[in-house]
Amino acid sequence: MSAFASATAALFRDPNLAQDAVWRSGGAGAPMAVRVMLRRPDAVSGFGEGRFVTDSVMIDVECAALGALAPGDTFEIAGVIYEVRGEPVRDALRHVWKAEAREV
């Protein structure tokens, strides 16, 4: 395991940064326990001359814990279910999946 992979794993074990979640493939697959980082940044969108700020939900999950991630997969975090929207992407080192989600 590389130094970067070890550092990523340590970040996902940190209780101040990550939390427990249950992942389901396609929203109905077998449940699997994972650690995730839940972020809620503001999203800025432009339309014509206007600029709109909206809420968003981003979920980061370690690639080593989850081989594949796809639209329609769900995460249950603290009793709330989030569905992955759009195509998830991996970071440059392929250590972390980053997915936009919506509360179901």
PLY file of the C-alpha trace (Angstrom):
ply
format ascii 1.0
element vertex 104
property float x
property float y
property float z
element edge 103
property int vertex1
property int vertex2
end_header
0.00 0.00 0.00
1.38 3.39 -0.97
1.83 6.26 1.46
-1.07 8.10 -0.20
-3.37 5.07 0.10
-2.43 4.73 3.78
-3.13 8.42 4.37
-6.50 8.17 2.62
-7.46 5.13 4.71
-6.48 7.01 7.89
-8.69 9.97 6.91
-11.69 7.69 6.40
-11.08 6.09 9.83
-11.03 9.48 11.55
-14.36 9.97 13.41
-14.06 13.75 12.99
-14.04 13.52 9.19
-15.92 10.37 8.19
-18.97 8.52 9.41
-20.54 5.09 9.07
-22.93 4.46 6.20
-24.68 1.59 4.47
-24.25 1.35 0.70
-26.66 -0.50 -1.60
-25.95 -1.12 -5.28
-28.83 0.19 -7.34
-30.60 1.14 -4.13
-31.76 -2.42 -3.54
-28.62 -4.57 -3.45
-27.16 -6.30 -0.45
-26.24 -3.75 2.24
-22.55 -3.09 2.79
-21.04 -1.06 5.64
-18.68 1.71 4.47
-17.18 4.93 5.81
-18.10 8.14 3.99
-17.44 11.86 4.13
-20.67 13.80 3.70
-20.32 17.36 2.42
-23.02 19.97 1.74
-21.34 22.76 -0.24
-23.25 25.53 -1.98
-23.44 25.02 -5.74
-23.25 28.07 -7.99
-25.07 27.92 -11.34
-25.29 30.53 -14.04
-28.24 31.20 -16.30
-27.99 34.11 -18.68
-26.89 37.06 -16.58
-28.09 35.46 -13.34
-26.11 33.54 -10.79
-27.92 31.11 -8.50
-26.68 29.49 -5.31
-28.30 26.19 -4.36
-27.67 23.47 -1.80
-25.88 20.32 -2.86
-24.90 17.03 -1.27
-21.57 15.37 -2.03
-20.50 11.96 -0.74
-16.89 10.77 -0.74
-16.14 7.08 -0.26
-12.84 5.24 -0.40
-12.34 3.28 -3.64
-10.70 0.44 -1.69
-13.96 -0.03 0.26
-16.17 0.09 -2.80
-15.01 -1.25 -6.15
-17.65 0.49 -8.25
-20.13 3.29 -7.71
-22.96 4.16 -10.12
-25.99 6.43 -10.46
-28.92 4.98 -8.52
-26.76 3.52 -5.74
-27.84 4.61 -2.27
-26.12 5.46 0.99
-27.94 5.42 4.31
-26.25 7.87 6.66
-27.63 8.52 10.16
-31.06 7.23 9.11
-31.26 9.38 5.96
-31.08 7.79 2.49
-29.15 9.54 -0.27
-29.25 8.46 -3.92
-26.25 8.96 -6.20
-27.10 11.35 -9.06
-25.09 11.48 -12.23
-21.85 9.68 -12.88
-19.50 9.47 -9.86
-15.85 10.40 -10.43
-12.60 9.32 -8.82
-9.79 11.57 -7.67
-6.52 11.74 -9.63
-4.90 8.92 -7.64
-8.03 6.71 -7.85
-8.34 6.51 -4.06
-11.67 8.31 -3.49
-15.03 8.18 -5.25
-16.82 11.54 -5.32
-20.54 11.50 -5.99
-23.28 14.09 -6.09
-26.34 12.82 -4.26
-29.86 13.80 -3.32
-31.88 12.97 -0.25
-34.60 10.42 -1.02
0 1
1 2
2 3
3 4
4 5
5 6
6 7
7 8
8 9
9 10
10 11
11 12
12 13
13 14
14 15
15 16
16 17
17 18
18 19
19 20
20 21
21 22
22 23
23 24
24 25
25 26
26 27
27 28
28 29
29 30
30 31
31 32
32 33
33 34
34 35
35 36
36 37
37 38
38 39
39 40
40 41
41 42
42 43
43 44
44 45
45 46
46 47
47 48
48 49
49 50
50 51
51 52
52 53
53 54
54 55
55 56
56 57
57 58
58 59
59 60
60 61
61 62
62 63
63 64
64 65
65 66
66 67
67 68
68 69
69 70
70 71
71 72
72 73
73 74
74 75
75 76
76 77
77 78
78 79
79 80
80 81
81 82
82 83
83 84
84 85
85 86
86 87
87 88
88 89
89 90
90 91
91 92
92 93
93 94
94 95
95 96
96 97
97 98
98 99
99 100
100 101
101 102
102 103
